[in-house]
Amino acid sequence: MIPIKSRQGFTLLEVLIALSLFAVGLLAVATLQGTGLRAAGAAELRTQGRAAAKSLAEHLLALPYDHDDLQDVNGNGRAGLDDRDDEDAPADHVWEPPGIARIRVFWNIAEDDPVPGLKTVRILALWQAQGGKQSTTLEFIRAAGF
């Protein structure tokens, strides 16, 4: 008979402990994977929101100074620019970018602000993400001669 000390291999208890540690490690990796996917989705929406706002800003800058899209439609001037992060506030204009269902872009115009002959344009892109409403805001000043 071979003495117990000279046997090679692992005991059942050692195997169970090793499998338990491995399972805990796998659970941690799976949790991190889910968190990473959620963060990537949020980053994609944030990127799309900012891209939509920048695209609209470029479009508005290319329009003539007296174009309908650059008019203070509701007449609230500077007060309309203070409606940040509020989807229900009266915006002068609203745009829903094609192919991006969850993003809405609003913009307000303040004519002769900060001085006569200038228009201040604030663009607000809003979207719903996990954890609540998210937004990005762009603001620029448009001169009559450009």
Secondary structure, DSSP 4 states (H G I P E B T S, - for coil): ---GGG--S--HHHHHHHHHHHHHHHHHHHHHHHHHHHHHHHHHHHHHHHHHHHHHHHHHHHS-TT-GGGS-TTS-HHHHHT-TT-TTS--SEEE--TT-TTEEEEEEEEET-SSTTEEEEEEEEEEEETTEEEEEEEEEEEETT-
